């Protein structure tokens, strides 16, 4: 009985080694892409440049005079530009994480080959 179990475990281990790259670049990459997209959406929810853009012409603090509207417009314009830039940087970070996911097995194999 132990021989059959050991044979089965050995066969499964060999098959898993060959199946790993297929999984990594298909279903694994899909999971990693979904995780990165959720991370980007979370950053968009935190920074919310669209919300600032929607309220661009609404005066802040109830200051409906000309100076209040002018200061509110430029303050929100600066906020929109800064938050959009921060969101662009965050998108780059998310894209870098996904790229690392795709490149990591290749780098590990390359490092193992160069070590010998």
N, C-alpha and C positions, 0 to 999 in steps of 0.2 A: 504494500500500500504506500509506504514512504517513497518508494522508487517512482511510482506514478505521480505522486504529488510533486516531487522534485523535478521530474521531467516537465510537468505542466507549468510549474513556476519558471523554469529555465526557458521554455518556449515562449511564455508570455513576456518575459523580460526581453528576449531577443526581438519579438514582434513590437514591443513598446519602443525599443530603441529605433527601429526603422520607421515607426509611425510618428514619432515625435516631430520631425521636421514638417510632415504633412499637417499635423494638428497645429503647430506653431504658426504656420503661414496661412492657415484657413480659418478654423474656428477660433484659435487663440488670437489671431490678428483681429478678427471680428469683435471679440470681447475687449481687446485693448483699445480698438477704435471707439467702441461704445463708451468705455470708461473715459477716454480722452474727450469725447464729445460732451459727456455729462460734466466733466471738469470745466470745459469751456462755457457751457450753459450756466454753471454755478458762478463763474467769474462774471458773466454777463448780468446775472441777477444781482450780484453784489455791486457792480459798477453802474449799471443801468443808464447808459448814455441815451438810450431812446426815451426814457422817462424825462430826463433833463431837456431833451430836444422838444418833447411834447409841451413842456411848460416854459419854453424860451421867452414868450411874450407875456407871461403872467408875472405881475410885480411881486417881489418878495416882501414879506412882513406887512402886507396890506398898504404899502406906500404907493398910492395911485397918482401922485404928482409926477411931473416930468422928470425930476432928478431921481426919484425912486425907480421909475420905469427904466431910465437910462442905466443906472447902476445895476439893476437887476438883469437887464439884457446882457451887458458886458460880463458880469460875473458868471452868469449861466453859460455864456459863450465860451469863456475860459474853462469852465468845468466840463463842458461837452468835449472840447478839444483834448483836454488832459485825460478824461475818462476814455475817450475813443482811442487815444494813444496807448493808455494802459491796457485796454482790451486787446489791442493789436499785439502788444508785447506778450500778454497772457496767451493769445492764440499761438504765438511762436513757441512758448514754453510747452503748450499742449502738443503741438506738432513735433517738437523735439522729443518729448516722451514717447510718442508713437514711433518716431524714427529709431530711437534707441531700442524699442521692442523689436523692430524688424532687423536691426543690425546686430543685436547682441549675440545670437547663436553663431553668426559668421565670425565675429571677433573672438569668441571663445574657442572655436575650432581652429582658427588661425593661430591663436596663442598656444594651443596645445601642439600644433604642428611645429611651430617655431621653437618650442621648448625642447624638442627632441633633436 
